Amino acid sequence: MKVKGVIEHIRNSAQLASILEVSGYPKPGNVHRTRDHADTRYEHFLAGAVALGSSVELSAMRGIMVSKGRIENSKIGVGKLIRKAVIDVANSHKNGNTHLGICLLFIPLSAAAAKTYMEENEISIPKLRKNFMEIMNTTTALDTINVYEAIRIAGTPKDLGEVKEGRFPDIYDKNFRRKILEGDIRLIEVMIESSSYDTVAKELSNGIEISAELGFKELMEVYWQTKDINIAIVHTFLKILSEYPDTFIARKIGVKKVSDIKRAVEIGIKETKWISETAREILDLGGLTTEEGRMKLWKFDDELQRLGDDYNPGTTADLTATSIMIALLMGLKY
């Protein structure tokens, strides 16, 4: 595949993955094509999916430049591109953070995918994950500052807890830039530290393991069984949720009791264990492939939607989108 074709394929895969993820229904608790939230509509997510394309394209171009020896991994500027993507998404509609987790994951994934294509003329999971980790392992303190700024721009509420201990400043520490530069705190270090309470950070620090080894495989298996992309997406969402409690929900629930993020997520995971258990039960019933599974799934969506925004599995949605992007990069047609 020629350079232009590689870049177009990666951009198209990222944008389509974001659109397919939010369109999957019913993904319990999420905005989807039959559900809006009070402050965020389905159409806002469509706008954001298109808007992130420019940053994805730039990331892919720099991945190609790395493969040709023109720049080093550390010069990709992962943090700055994430910040740009978040700003572009925010400017695409009126309702704030719709794609923060996706921006965090898609930018290094796009660079890694481009590098892999140029080196192998195809995508393989082991090579993709290897290149992803090489990119993350060479991130810099400037990448960290830009990601902190991106999270602040996305509008992450200050009342969602704070980091009480550790050598890394909290997102809303007014001196975070100085502390990051003085400590030469690289983005990968922050992600490793945060991985104990944030699954997106975990993905960034372990080479998208959940998306590549669980989500992607589930998506492909269900699609080939059903030939229905919506069933495949929803079942992938449920599979991830059944095995990895949603840390976005856990944090929102936990901070009602303690302000320290780590402790809050521990509490939240215990209190919302039933969510992962219900996802597992739905899959055991056949999910969208059986009447009993469909009835329980729609009931589950109704329940989480009724409980409100605190019960929106946003992290699971981000990992589902990344799983879809990997499948599209590898040539999925539906």
Secondary structure, DSSP 8 states (H G I E B T S, - for coil): --HHHHHHHHHHHHHHHHHHHHH-TT-TTS-BTTB--SS--HHHHHHHHHHTHHHHHHHHHHHHHHHTTSS-GGGS-HHHHHHHHHHHHHHHSSS--SSHHHHHHHHHHHHHHHHHHHHHSS--HHHHHHHHHHHHHT--HHHHHHHHHHHHHHT--TTS-B--SSSS--TT-TTHHHHHHHHT--HHHHHHHHTTT-HHHHHHHTTSHIIIIIIHHHHHHHHHHH--HHHHHHHHHHHHHHHS--HHHHHHHHTTT-SBHHHHHHHHHHHTHHHHHHHHHHHHTTGGGSHHHHHHHHHHHHHHHHH-GGG--HHHHHHHHHHHHHHHHTT---
